[in-house]
Amino acid sequence: MKTSISAALSRSWRGLTGADRLCLAAVLLTLVAWALMPAMAQDPSYHRFADQRQWLGVPHAADLLSNFAFALVGVVGMVRLASPRRQRFSPPTEAGLRCIALGLVCTAMGSAWYHRDPTDSTLFWDRLPMTLVFAGVLGAAIAQRVGHKAGRASLALLVALGIASVVYWKMTGDLSPYLTLQYGGIGALSFLLLLTRRGDDPIPWAWVLAWYVLAKAAEIADQAIWDATRGVIAGHMLKHLLAAAAAAAALWPLRARR
């Protein structure tokens, strides 16, 4: 029995390309990093955003209403994916792009619900659909830069791990799996773009990364931006707009062909 299992695993390993093995090694490295990380609880101060203004009875209006940017990009992406006039991609890449578009629409709803009443319970519904967007971005990048087989497997695995990481946080209070996947995914995408050169890849990954890094910076500087602008705008609202720009960059090649 053990011999047959070993033989099957050996055949499966030999059937993988070098790129497939690299992706598998990256996933295993992420899992090892999570296992070595200490448990991390959600900081209660995370919910105290700088901009507490209401508008027409809408609480935390700027942070809540700025989620329409996610909805707009997601809906446009879904419409473009259904258009016969757009550029065509491989099935694994298109699956990743659909995951991004669907995740954006769900994120808009989940994040709006969260900002209406920021608590750990509502934050769950904000983070859950965000994992679809992360999985779609990385899955599409792997499909474009590594191969269709690796992209298909990576997307399925990343969706499952992303959802599991948020559910795990909800059940245990440990945020480390979610943070490992989020920041590990950013690192993996950066290394993937550095190690692979594809002139025929129309997705502007550098812009995707640039907008997302700016979004994270704005999120961290929420209060500082609020103070610097004398209460005109806060960093968290900017984070929503910049993150929507990052997603729009990933979906940009779906625009109509001339």
NURO-831749 format. One record per residue (C-alpha): x, y, z; residue in three letters. Coordinates in steps of 0.25 Angstrom, whole numbers, plus 5000, padded with zeros to 4 digits. Example, Ala and Ser with C-alpha at 12.3 -4.5 7.8 and 13.67 -1.06 7.14 Angstrom:
NURO-831749
504949825031ALA
505549965029SER
end
This chain:
NURO-831749
500050005000MET
501150105004LYS
501950064992THR
500750094982SER
500550224989ILE
501950264988SER
501950224973ALA
500750304970ALA
501350434977LEU
502650414970SER
501950404956ARG
501150524960SER
502350604964TRP
503050564951ARG
501850614943GLY
502050754948LEU
502850854941THR
503850944948GLY
502851054949ALA
501850964955ASP
502850924965ARG
503151064968LEU
501751094971CYS
501550974980LEU
502851014987ALA
502251154989ALA
500951104995VAL
501751005004LEU
502651125009LEU
501351205012THR
500851095021LEU
502151075028VAL
502151225031ALA
500751225036TRP
501151105045ALA
502351185051LEU
501551305053MET
501051335067PRO
499551355069ALA
499051495066MET
497751555071ALA
497051665064GLN
497451805070ASP
496151865076PRO
496652005071SER
496551965057TYR
495151995057HIS
495352145062ARG
495452215048PHE
495852355047ALA
494652405039ASP
493452385048GLN
492552485040ARG
491052455036GLN
490452505024TRP
488952495021LEU
488752395033GLY
489852305027VAL
490852275038PRO
492352275035HIS
491852335022ALA
493252345014ALA
493752205018ASP
492352145015LEU
492052215002LEU
493452204996SER
493152054995ASN
492352084982PHE
493652094975ALA
493851944978PHE
492451914973ALA
492652004960LEU
493951934956VAL
493351794959GLY
492051814951VAL
492851874939VAL
493751754940GLY
492651654940MET
491951734928VAL
493251734920ARG
493451584923LEU
492151554917ALA
492451634905SER
492851574891PRO
493651694887ARG
494751674898ARG
496051614898GLN
496051464901ARG
496951394911PHE
497251254915SER
496151184923PRO
496951194936PRO
497251344934THR
495851374931GLU
495451294944ALA
496351384952GLY
495751514946LEU
494351464949ARG
494751434963CYS
495351584964ILE
494051644958ALA
493151554967LEU
493951584979GLY
493951734977LEU
492451734977VAL
492351654989CYS
493451734996THR
492651864993ALA
491451805000MET
492251745012GLY
493051865014SER
491851955014ALA
491251865024TRP
492451875033TYR
492652025032HIS
491252045036ARG
491551985050ASP
493051945051PRO
493251825060THR
493951695059ASP
492651625055SER
492351715043THR
493851715039LEU
493651565036PHE
492751605024TRP
493751705020ASP
494951615019ARG
494251485014LEU
493951545000PRO
495351614999MET
495951474999THR
495351444986LEU
495951574980VAL
497351534985PHE
497151394980ALA
496751444966GLY
497851534965VAL
498951434969LEU
498251324961GLY
498151404948ALA
499651444950ALA
500051304951ILE
499251264939ALA
499851374931GLN
501251364935ARG
501451214939VAL
500451134932GLY
498951094931HIS
499050964939LYS
499751044951ALA
498851154950GLY
497551064951ARG
498150994963ALA
498651114970SER
497251184968LEU
496551074974ALA
497551054986LEU
497551204989LEU
496051224989VAL
495951104999ALA
497151155008LEU
496651295007GLY
495251265012ILE
495751165022ALA
496751275028SER
495551365031VAL
494651265036VAL
495851215045TYR
495951355050TRP
494551365053LYS
494551235061MET
495851255069THR
496151395069GLY
497551365062ASP
497751465050LEU
499151405046SER
498651315035PRO
497951435028TYR
499051525029LEU
500051415024THR
499251395012LEU
499051545009GLN
500451595011TYR
501051455006GLY
500151474993GLY
500751614991ILE
502151564993GLY
501851444984ALA
501251534973LEU
502451624974SER
503451514972PHE
502651444961LEU
502751574953LEU
504251594955LEU
504551444952LEU
503651434939THR
503651524927ARG
502451514918ARG
502351624907GLY
501051564903ASP
500351584916ASP
499451704915PRO
499051714929ILE
499851834935PRO
500351764948TRP
501251874952ALA
500151964953TRP
499351864961VAL
500451854971LEU
500652004971ALA
499252044974TRP
499051934984TYR
500351974992VAL
499852124992LEU
498552064997ALA
499151995009LYS
500052125012ALA
498752205012ALA
498052105021GLU
499252115031ILE
499252265030ALA
497752285033ASP
497952385044GLN
499152455039ALA
498452485026ILE
497252535033TRP
498052625042ASP
498952675030ALA
497652705022THR
496952775034ARG
495852675034GLY
495552685019VAL
495952535016ILE
496452415023ALA
497352305019GLY
496352195020HIS
495452255009MET
496652275000LEU
497052135003LYS
495652084997HIS
495852174984LEU
497352124982LEU
496951984984ALA
495851994974ALA
496852054965ALA
497751934967ALA
496651844963ALA
496251924951ALA
497751914946ALA
497551764947ALA
496251764939LEU
496751874929TRP
497051774917PRO
495551744917LEU
495251874911ARG
494651864897ALA
495551844885ARG
495551944874ARG
end
